Amino acid sequence: MVVLARPKSAYIVINTERCKGCRLCLHFCPKEIIGLASQVNKTGYIPAEVIAEKAYECTGCAACAIMCPDTAITVYRHKRVSSPSIS
């Protein structure tokens, strides 16, 4: 029997050059999928980044993007396909 992994329902993209490393997104992500990068960005800040091993846990709640004062986070959600109704 083959079991397929559940596809990601959502994911986030962090603009590391815009991020100032305030860490608000880290504190508000309910799945704790955001961490700090190991390098500084061009402006000298340590930006937030998605933890690769946890990325699939993203639910698309957008708490991180709402809290980001630098608007450095974009949330993408996959469209749900509705099944045809049976009459």
Sequence and secondary structure as in RCSB ss.txt:
>XXXX:A:sequence
MVVLARPKSAYIVINTERCKGCRLCLHFCPKEIIGLASQVNKTGYIPAEVIAEKAYECTGCAACAIMCPDTAITV
YRHKRVSSPSIS
>XXXX:A:secstr
        SEEEEE TTT     HHHHH TT  EEE SS  TTS   EEE GGGGGG     HHHHH TT  EEE
EE          
